[in-house]
C-alpha cells in the first residue's frame, strides 16, 4: 500500500530576507493546504482566530509567564520586523527577566501558534506578521 500523505516544509533563508525560492515554496504550500485539510500544527498561519490546545495553555501559559508575555507584546509592537531582530530581542528579554529559555520560548510558541509544536518559532512569528503576533500575545498578558 502506498502512503500518499504529503509533508510540507519551509526552510527560511539563511541570509535573512525572503527570496524567490522561499516565496515559491510558501505559495505552493499555501495553495496545497487550501485544497486539503490543513494539518493542525500549521493551521495558525492561515487563520485569524486560532484554536488553542488546552493542555499546552495549562502547562506553559502560567501566571509566572504573564510579565514575559506582557513585555513581549509591547516589544513586538516596535521591534524591527525581521527574524533575527525578533530572536535577539526575545532572548534579551528572557535574560533580563532571568527566565528559563525553554519555558519562556514554549510560552511564546503556545501564545502565537496555539500549541507546543509548530515550525521554528521566530520564523513563524515573522510569517504570521506583526499585527497578528501582537494580537495573539496580547490575549495572554
Phi, psi and omega in degrees: 000137182266130175274117183259016178293130179257134177248131181255148182220143174230116178256121181293156179293132178291343181271354177112279184294150177292136179244181187303318180298318177297314182298319178299314180297316179298316181296315178301312180300317181297312181296318180296314180298323179296333181270355183234175169285130185284127177300140186303325184285352173239002182299331182297341176290331191253358184242143173285311178258120183255157177270131180260136175289120181300321179297314181293320178299311181295327184277322190247334180266064184277163176304329179294337181270350183302314178300321178296315180294324178295313180291326176297320178301312181293319181295319182292342178291332188238349182296148173301130188274080173222157183302313183294321179293320178299315181294312182299316180296317180295315180294325177295320178295319177299315178296316181300321181271001179054047179263159173285123184306317182301314181294316181294317181292325175293321176299317179296317179299315180295317181297323183273321187254342181095350181211177181263009175232125178198172172300174182312135190300305187291325175293322178296315179300317180299314183287328176296326178100155183301311186300312181288325177297312180298318180296319180291321177293318183299331180299331188251007182274000000 
